[in-house]
């Protein structure tokens, strides 16, 4: 046993003897809250501290003679780190003026427990051969037998407790080892996760069930300029433009519908523009999954965002080259065919007329011959701008090739005569807009800019359509026929294709 522990236990033992010899009351703080013990001369066990203290007080006040205690031997045994047994052999002598009581040999057993770093008495038992306090004879042998039996029971119980404590220590050691192993595995897992997320090019993030960020990896700061503390706690909608917010809502609706049908969606993906701290925008592809609790309820979301700005720009360029004229940025013949097919389908569905205009510029070749193709290209760009301003958003303006343009008017009147009037008004507006003198500025490297004025008009052929009677190529041929009739009619004029007799009908300029 450690000498410090033994000294502390011996001090408690000695203090007990001093109080007993002097007939003083015991202080509750010396006793454990779980205290039990026999009184000074009782064979009845007091099972709590309050009862024992009351019994002690009663016996001490009845004692009339002082006591002399001689400690013959003491044995202190540390059962566990928090339990000890102190056993002492005492010779107790009581003296009075009229007579002297014979010395009595007794055995004092204290069971102590360590509580809050101090030793306290948990059990007290005093076995005496003669009950001298009451001054009456008693069967000392029977008293000692009974008390020894109790002490043996207490010792057996302590032994069992010690065995259980040993088993508990072993289990605790295994638990601590398993816990340490789990913590080590968790540290490695966290380090692995941190290495993957904090060094990844893609942004790794996590949201709660209210779409607020609870985690976002450092890649977001590299891409958008926002620190993690400027993002965490904010809702994800703050990151996107209106189209992106609509994409999130649409994806959420699809997920709810799929879950309702018993087919939960995973790896939901959409594209959206992301707001940057400097006010710019980047394109991102977002892939996410819902996070569920043990009851299957959605408690949040997690996923990654990958920047695709360069890819989107390339897609836009490819789309521009595939469907738009690189000079005027108007739809080319491929996109024109799609738009015209849609207009024909809409006309058939709604029962409303549409119109196709074929335009060919008059007097275009001289500007190329006099000032080169750059000047001609600038004039074509201006023609495209003027044409676009003359029509509605639902209509289509396309470059057919060279100096030829196509205008498709959708959703005209269901009455042919009124549709004819509507188309004629738009064609006349176009004819006047294109006839205005063109002011062209040529930028020459190292030289002064050249200002050019050029007069250029347009011959316009128009054909009405209702549904898909003749198809796209048929409409092109009829509009082309009407346009050539306008050329032959003096240019800068409009001609309609007559559906009744398949002959052009002149329109006064």
Secondary structure as UniProt FT lines:
FT   HELIX           3..22
FT   HELIX           28..30
FT   STRAND          31..38
FT   STRAND          45..46
FT   HELIX           49..62
FT   STRAND          66..78
FT   STRAND          83..95
FT   STRAND          104..115
FT   TURN            116..117
FT   STRAND          118..128
FT   TURN            132..135
FT   HELIX           140..198
FT   STRAND          203..208
FT   TURN            209..210
FT   STRAND          212..216
FT   HELIX           219..224
FT   HELIX           228..230
FT   TURN            231..233
FT   HELIX           236..239
FT   HELIX           242..260
FT   TURN            261..262
FT   STRAND          268..275
FT   TURN            277..278
FT   STRAND          281..292
FT   TURN            294..295
FT   STRAND          298..307
FT   HELIX           309..323
FT   TURN            326..328
FT   HELIX           333..350
FT   STRAND          354..362
FT   HELIX           365..371
FT   HELIX           373..389
FT   TURN            393..394
FT   STRAND          396..401
FT   TURN            402..403
FT   STRAND          404..409
FT   HELIX           416..435
FT   STRAND          438..442
FT   TURN            445..446
FT   STRAND          450..454
FT   STRAND          457..465
FT   HELIX           471..488
FT   TURN            489..490
FT   STRAND          494..497
FT   TURN            499..501
FT   STRAND          504..507
//
